[in-house]
Amino acid sequence: MYGSDVMEIQKKLKDLGFFNSNPNGKFGEETENAIKKYCSENGLYVRKTINKELQKHMGINLMD
């Protein structure tokens, strides 16, 4: 998976201190690990992907 939605997720995760690389719009292992860490540290169900609930929690709203 790749694209502008992934780029926005990576930017937000970077701003929050969970993603250490430069956002590139490619969903890979580092993005997955950042999502898992975000969920874990925020008391959320640990997942590998972003759904609407997680987007809302992160303060972003992506197009479908």
C-alpha positions in Angstrom: 0.0 0.0 0.0 1.2 3.5 -0.8 0.0 6.9 -1.6 -1.0 10.3 -0.1 -3.0 8.7 2.8 0.0 6.7 3.9 2.1 9.9 3.7 -0.3 11.7 6.0 -0.3 8.9 8.5 3.5 8.8 8.4 3.7 12.6 8.9 1.3 12.5 11.9 3.2 9.6 13.4 6.5 11.5 12.9 5.1 14.6 14.5 4.0 12.5 17.5 7.4 10.9 17.7 6.5 7.3 16.6 8.0 7.4 13.0 11.7 8.1 12.7 12.3 8.2 8.9 11.2 10.7 6.4 7.7 10.1 5.3 7.7 8.5 1.8 4.1 7.4 1.3 5.0 3.7 1.3 3.4 1.4 3.9 6.2 -0.8 5.2 7.5 -2.4 8.3 8.5 0.8 9.9 5.0 2.4 9.4 3.4 -0.8 10.8 5.7 -0.7 13.8 5.0 3.0 14.4 1.2 2.3 14.3 1.6 -0.6 16.8 3.7 1.5 19.1 1.2 4.4 18.9 -1.7 2.1 19.8 0.2 0.5 22.6 1.3 3.7 24.2 -2.2 5.2 23.9 -4.0 2.2 25.5 -5.7 1.3 22.2 -6.1 -2.1 20.6 -2.8 -2.9 18.9 -3.2 -3.2 15.2 -1.1 -3.1 12.0 -3.4 -0.8 10.0 -5.3 2.5 10.3 -9.1 2.4 10.5 -11.5 5.3 11.0 -11.4 5.0 14.8 -7.7 5.3 14.9 -7.7 8.2 12.4 -10.1 10.0 14.7 -7.9 9.3 17.7 -4.9 10.6 15.9 -6.8 13.7 14.8 -6.7 13.0 11.1 -9.5 12.3 8.6 -8.4 10.6 5.4 -10.5 10.0 2.3 -11.6 6.4 1.5 
